[in-house]
Amino acid sequence: MEVGLSTKNQVSADLLSRFLVQFLKSKDRALVKEIIPSVGERGTVKRLLVNSEAKGKIWAKSGSMNNVLSYTGYCETESGRFIAFSIILNTHDAQGKHPRRAELEKILEAIYKFC
């Protein structure tokens, strides 16, 4: 059973990633890079990975709600692959969000370096 964002388990990381894969099949990468904010450069993800080699190589949307923090998007990896990803952190405590965001940044950087 996959864990989703809602109590009814209607949105999962797998669902979001599959959507992005299908979306990319019908769209150009240049359009994707234009409409989704670049990590470390703009949008709600502009403060992420600002001193990383991954800056400008990940396009993502952030999402949050009570006790949930997520990033979904695409990564042009260090090896040149273009992949979709979705990370959902459930039971996210808003008061401690910065340490958790730092952990998610490590995951994003790992996606860039090792995929």
FIFIRO-305389 format. One record per residue: x, y, z of N, C-alpha, C, O in turn; residue number from 1; residue in one letter. Coordinates in Angstrom, 3 decimals. Example, Ala and Ser with C-alpha at 12.3 -4.5 7.8 and 13.67 -1.06 7.14 Angstrom:
- n_u  n_v  n_w  ca_u  ca_v  ca_w  c_u  c_v  c_w  o_u  o_v  o_w  k  r
- 13.190  -5.690  7.800  12.300  -4.500  7.800  13.200  -3.300  7.800  14.236  -3.319  8.465  1  A
- 12.850  -2.250  7.080  13.670  -1.060  7.140  12.900  0.030  7.870  13.409  1.138  8.039  2  S
//
This chain:
- n_u  n_v  n_w  ca_u  ca_v  ca_w  c_u  c_v  c_w  o_u  o_v  o_w  k  r
- 0.840  -1.178  0.000  0.000  0.000  0.000  0.888  1.245  0.000  1.795  1.368  0.824  1  M
- 0.629  2.140  -0.904  1.400  3.383  -0.971  0.781  4.418  -0.049  -0.436  4.458  0.134  2  E
- 1.624  5.247  0.525  1.148  6.295  1.414  1.038  7.578  0.614  1.990  7.982  -0.054  3  V
- -0.120  8.221  0.681  -0.354  9.452  -0.059  -0.411  10.658  0.837  -0.093  10.589  2.024  4  G
- -0.823  11.773  0.251  -0.882  13.019  0.992  -2.127  13.154  1.852  -2.095  13.852  2.865  5  L
- -3.201  12.518  1.486  -4.451  12.725  2.202  -4.777  11.523  3.077  -4.173  10.459  2.947  6  S
- -5.734  11.710  3.963  -6.161  10.611  4.826  -6.806  9.505  4.015  -6.863  8.364  4.472  7  T
- -7.293  9.812  2.828  -7.891  8.800  1.962  -6.860  8.209  1.015  -7.210  7.407  0.149  8  K
- -5.584  8.591  1.165  -4.493  8.027  0.376  -4.724  8.211  -1.121  -4.566  7.266  -1.894  9  N
- -5.096  9.415  -1.532  -5.438  9.644  -2.922  -4.288  10.197  -3.749  -4.344  10.127  -4.977  10  Q
- -3.267  10.734  -3.143  -2.128  11.262  -3.884  -0.852  10.646  -3.305  -0.549  10.806  -2.122  11  V
- -0.117  9.944  -4.158  1.125  9.321  -3.706  2.293  9.870  -4.511  2.102  10.471  -5.568  12  S
- 3.490  9.662  -4.010  4.693  10.067  -4.746  4.755  9.334  -6.074  5.147  9.918  -7.085  13  A
- 4.375  8.071  -6.087  4.369  7.288  -7.325  3.401  7.889  -8.343  3.744  7.999  -9.520  14  D
- 2.218  8.273  -7.923  1.235  8.886  -8.822  1.788  10.173  -9.427  1.671  10.392  -10.633  15  L
- 2.387  11.021  -8.600  2.942  12.278  -9.096  4.076  12.034  -10.091  4.148  12.701  -11.123  16  L
- 4.952  11.094  -9.792  6.060  10.789  -10.698  5.557  10.224  -12.020  6.050  10.599  -13.084  17  S
- 4.591  9.336  -11.959  4.022  8.772  -13.188  3.376  9.864  -14.039  3.493  9.849  -15.264  18  R
- 2.701  10.799  -13.397  2.105  11.918  -14.128  3.190  12.710  -14.858  3.034  13.043  -16.033  19  F
- 4.290  13.010  -14.163  5.371  13.774  -14.784  6.000  13.039  -15.962  6.346  13.659  -16.968  20  L
- 6.148  11.733  -15.846  6.699  10.940  -16.952  5.772  11.045  -18.164  6.239  11.261  -19.282  21  V
- 4.469  10.895  -17.950  3.511  10.991  -19.053  3.466  12.400  -19.626  3.370  12.574  -20.841  22  Q
- 3.535  13.397  -18.769  3.526  14.790  -19.218  4.707  15.063  -20.142  4.559  15.710  -21.179  23  F
- 5.865  14.570  -19.763  7.078  14.804  -20.555  7.004  14.131  -21.923  7.602  14.612  -22.885  24  L
- 6.276  13.026  -22.013  6.131  12.337  -23.300  5.410  13.204  -24.330  5.609  13.044  -25.534  25  K
- 4.569  14.126  -23.847  3.807  14.956  -24.778  4.327  16.399  -24.851  3.781  17.210  -25.599  26  S
- 5.347  16.720  -24.103  5.875  18.091  -24.061  7.380  18.093  -24.308  8.052  17.072  -24.166  27  K
- 7.878  19.234  -24.672  9.300  19.437  -24.902  9.991  19.758  -23.574  9.404  20.422  -22.719  28  D
- 11.217  19.299  -23.397  11.970  19.608  -22.170  12.110  21.108  -21.950  12.077  21.576  -20.812  29  R
- 12.265  21.852  -23.019  12.408  23.309  -22.885  11.164  23.910  -22.238  11.273  24.832  -21.430  30  A
- 9.992  23.403  -22.583  8.749  23.892  -21.977  8.713  23.535  -20.500  8.337  24.356  -19.663  31  L
- 9.104  22.319  -20.188  9.153  21.888  -18.785  10.052  22.821  -17.979  9.684  23.260  -16.890  32  V
- 11.226  23.118  -18.517  12.189  23.972  -17.822  11.679  25.403  -17.683  12.077  26.126  -16.771  33  K
- 10.800  25.802  -18.590  10.243  27.161  -18.537  9.103  27.280  -17.529  8.987  28.294  -16.840  34  E
- 8.267  26.256  -17.439  7.065  26.380  -16.602  7.258  25.909  -15.167  6.464  26.260  -14.295  35  I
- 8.293  25.124  -14.907  8.540  24.649  -13.540  9.762  25.383  -12.999  10.795  25.435  -13.666  36  I
- 9.658  25.953  -11.795  10.787  26.712  -11.232  12.059  25.882  -11.076  12.012  24.693  -10.762  37  P
- 13.177  26.527  -11.301  14.489  25.909  -11.183  14.997  26.037  -9.743  15.015  27.127  -9.171  38  S
- 15.405  24.913  -9.177  15.901  24.878  -7.799  17.139  25.771  -7.683  18.064  25.699  -8.492  39  V
- 17.121  26.606  -6.657  18.241  27.513  -6.405  18.161  28.801  -7.196  19.037  29.658  -7.078  40  G
- 17.110  28.952  -8.011  17.040  30.125  -8.878  15.719  30.896  -8.809  15.730  32.127  -8.813  41  E
- 14.581  30.193  -8.744  13.322  30.936  -8.730  12.199  30.147  -8.075  12.323  28.950  -7.814  42  R
- 11.112  30.839  -7.820  9.939  30.208  -7.236  10.140  29.830  -5.782  11.043  30.327  -5.109  43  G
- 9.283  28.942  -5.315  9.345  28.525  -3.908  10.547  27.644  -3.609  10.800  27.309  -2.452  44  T
- 11.295  27.264  -4.649  12.481  26.416  -4.460  13.782  27.196  -4.645  14.859  26.605  -4.728  45  V
- 13.679  28.508  -4.709  14.882  29.315  -4.990  15.906  29.298  -3.861  17.070  29.617  -4.101  46  K
- 15.523  28.945  -2.659  16.469  28.906  -1.533  17.088  27.525  -1.326  17.893  27.333  -0.415  47  R
- 16.715  26.577  -2.162  17.257  25.219  -2.048  18.512  25.073  -2.894  18.582  25.610  -4.000  48  L
- 19.490  24.359  -2.391  20.692  23.968  -3.131  21.411  25.139  -3.798  21.974  24.980  -4.882  49  L
- 21.400  26.300  -3.171  22.004  27.489  -3.789  23.514  27.367  -3.966  24.078  28.012  -4.850  50  V
- 24.171  26.569  -3.162  25.624  26.382  -3.287  25.978  24.981  -3.770  27.043  24.458  -3.445  51  N
- 25.102  24.389  -4.530  25.283  23.016  -4.988  25.484  22.965  -6.499  25.033  23.850  -7.227  52  S
- 26.158  21.930  -6.955  26.272  21.696  -8.396  24.905  21.416  -9.014  24.727  21.578  -10.222  53  E
- 23.950  21.002  -8.208  22.601  20.686  -8.696  21.766  21.940  -8.955  20.704  21.862  -9.572  54  A
- 22.236  23.081  -8.492  21.505  24.333  -8.716  21.289  24.527  -10.218  22.228  24.455  -11.011  55  K
- 20.032  24.774  -10.589  19.700  24.975  -11.994  19.562  23.700  -12.793  19.286  23.749  -13.991  56  G
- 19.749  22.549  -12.147  19.637  21.255  -12.824  18.413  20.468  -12.357  18.153  19.361  -12.829  57  K
- 17.672  21.055  -11.426  16.454  20.434  -10.911  15.327  21.450  -11.055  15.479  22.616  -10.692  58  I
- 14.195  20.996  -11.587  13.013  21.836  -11.744  11.939  21.198  -10.893  11.572  20.045  -11.117  59  W
- 11.425  21.940  -9.911  10.528  21.324  -8.937  9.495  22.309  -8.411  9.688  23.524  -8.408  60  A
- 8.409  21.733  -7.975  7.383  22.458  -7.237  7.406  21.914  -5.823  7.555  20.713  -5.598  61  K
- 7.257  22.821  -4.882  7.159  22.389  -3.493  5.681  22.327  -3.130  4.838  22.968  -3.758  62  S
- 5.399  21.561  -2.132  4.035  21.477  -1.643  4.049  21.204  -0.162  4.915  20.495  0.351  63  G
- 3.080  21.776  0.516  2.991  21.499  1.944  1.542  21.642  2.391  0.748  22.375  1.801  64  S
- 1.241  20.934  3.426  -0.031  21.039  4.125  0.239  20.545  5.533  1.383  20.230  5.861  65  M
- -0.759  20.471  6.355  -0.523  20.059  7.739  0.301  18.782  7.793  -0.118  17.732  7.305  66  N
- 1.478  18.888  8.394  2.367  17.757  8.629  2.877  17.063  7.369  3.244  15.889  7.424  67  N
- 2.906  17.768  6.229  3.398  17.189  4.978  4.278  18.214  4.271  3.930  19.392  4.190  68  V
- 5.416  17.759  3.764  6.312  18.586  2.954  6.698  17.749  1.743  7.046  16.576  1.881  69  L
- 6.637  18.356  0.536  6.951  17.570  -0.653  7.626  18.406  -1.732  7.478  19.627  -1.787  70  S
- 8.371  17.712  -2.586  8.981  18.285  -3.790  8.735  17.299  -4.922  8.960  16.098  -4.772  71  Y
- 8.280  17.806  -6.036  8.007  16.986  -7.205  8.525  17.708  -8.435  8.321  18.912  -8.582  72  T
- 9.194  16.980  -9.317  9.675  17.632  -10.526  10.590  16.752  -11.343  10.461  15.528  -11.366  73  G
- 11.524  17.412  -12.017  12.469  16.742  -12.910  13.890  17.101  -12.506  14.139  18.147  -11.906  74  Y
- 14.812  16.217  -12.846  16.222  16.456  -12.588  17.019  16.057  -13.817  16.835  14.969  -14.363  75  C
- 17.908  16.949  -14.251  18.893  16.600  -15.263  20.132  16.207  -14.479  20.869  17.065  -13.992  76  E
- 20.356  14.916  -14.362  21.363  14.397  -13.446  22.781  14.688  -13.926  23.002  15.071  -15.075  77  T
- 23.718  14.499  -13.032  25.122  14.701  -13.335  25.561  13.817  -14.509  26.453  14.185  -15.274  78  E
- 24.928  12.655  -14.640  25.268  11.735  -15.734  24.525  12.069  -17.029  24.729  11.415  -18.052  79  S
- 23.650  13.106  -16.981  22.957  13.537  -18.186  21.561  12.976  -18.375  20.896  13.308  -19.356  80  G
- 21.106  12.144  -17.471  19.738  11.610  -17.564  18.732  12.675  -17.159  19.048  13.547  -16.349  81  R
- 17.542  12.618  -17.703  16.451  13.521  -17.344  15.374  12.656  -16.712  14.718  11.869  -17.394  82  F
- 15.193  12.807  -15.388  14.292  11.913  -14.664  13.226  12.698  -13.907  13.415  13.863  -13.561  83  I
- 12.118  12.040  -13.665  11.043  12.597  -12.837  11.205  12.043  -11.425  11.670  10.918  -11.240  84  A
- 10.818  12.842  -10.432  10.890  12.390  -9.046  9.774  13.027  -8.236  9.211  14.050  -8.626  85  F
- 9.470  12.426  -7.131  8.530  12.991  -6.168  8.916  12.504  -4.785  9.095  11.307  -4.562  86  S
- 9.042  13.432  -3.870  9.411  13.128  -2.487  8.322  13.697  -1.596  8.012  14.886  -1.680  87  I
- 7.748  12.877  -0.759  6.722  13.331  0.177  7.153  12.945  1.586  7.364  11.767  1.875  88  I
- 7.280  13.921  2.446  7.625  13.691  3.843  6.364  13.901  4.671  5.917  15.031  4.869  89  L
- 5.801  12.799  5.149  4.611  12.867  5.997  5.028  13.091  7.444  6.188  12.886  7.801  90  N
- 4.106  13.502  8.253  4.303  13.860  9.657  5.388  14.917  9.803  6.233  14.853  10.696  91  T
- 5.341  15.887  8.903  6.262  17.017  8.922  5.796  18.007  9.978  4.641  18.433  9.966  92  H
- 6.676  18.370  10.879  6.382  19.326  11.940  6.783  20.719  11.473  7.969  20.977  11.265  93  D
- 5.834  21.610  11.305  6.105  22.950  10.777  7.145  23.696  11.605  7.908  24.484  11.047  94  A
- 7.201  23.478  12.904  8.164  24.182  13.737  9.589  23.706  13.479  10.542  24.456  13.692  95  Q
- 9.738  22.488  13.030  11.069  21.961  12.761  11.328  21.794  11.277  12.101  20.922  10.880  96  G
- 10.692  22.622  10.446  10.751  22.394  8.998  12.123  22.614  8.399  12.456  21.969  7.405  97  K
- 12.931  23.493  8.956  14.234  23.749  8.352  15.166  22.547  8.425  15.818  22.245  7.426  98  H
- 15.268  21.842  9.556  16.099  20.629  9.550  15.563  19.582  8.581  16.351  18.895  7.930  99  P
- 14.264  19.444  8.472  13.684  18.465  7.557  13.920  18.885  6.113  14.177  18.040  5.256  100  R
- 13.835  20.171  5.841  14.125  20.665  4.498  15.584  20.373  4.141  15.893  20.044  2.996  101  R
- 16.461  20.493  5.107  17.874  20.186  4.871  18.043  18.717  4.494  18.854  18.387  3.629  102  A
- 17.290  17.845  5.132  17.347  16.423  4.787  16.817  16.195  3.377  17.367  15.384  2.632  103  E
- 15.758  16.899  3.005  15.226  16.770  1.653  16.204  17.310  0.624  16.287  16.791  -0.490  104  L
- 16.944  18.348  0.988  17.974  18.860  0.081  19.037  17.794  -0.181  19.528  17.670  -1.303  105  E
- 19.392  17.030  0.841  20.363  15.940  0.671  19.829  14.902  -0.306  20.579  14.365  -1.122  106  K
- 18.543  14.624  -0.223  17.932  13.661  -1.139  17.951  14.211  -2.567  18.279  13.488  -3.507  107  I
- 17.601  15.479  -2.726  17.620  16.091  -4.061  19.026  16.066  -4.657  19.202  15.767  -5.838  108  L
- 20.016  16.379  -3.839  21.400  16.358  -4.324  21.831  14.937  -4.686  22.566  14.738  -5.653  109  E
- 21.380  13.962  -3.921  21.696  12.561  -4.229  21.054  12.140  -5.549  21.666  11.411  -6.329  110  A
- 19.843  12.588  -5.800  19.192  12.287  -7.082  20.042  12.849  -8.212  20.275  12.172  -9.213  111  I
- 20.503  14.079  -8.056  21.326  14.714  -9.081  22.636  13.947  -9.303  23.035  13.719  -10.445  112  Y
- 23.289  13.556  -8.235  24.617  12.945  -8.357  24.613  11.471  -8.707  25.509  11.007  -9.412  113  K
- 23.629  10.725  -8.235  23.725  9.273  -8.328  22.721  8.604  -9.244  22.745  7.379  -9.370  114  F
- 21.858  9.338  -9.875  20.884  8.725  -10.790  21.345  8.823  -12.227  20.649  8.360  -13.131  115  C
//
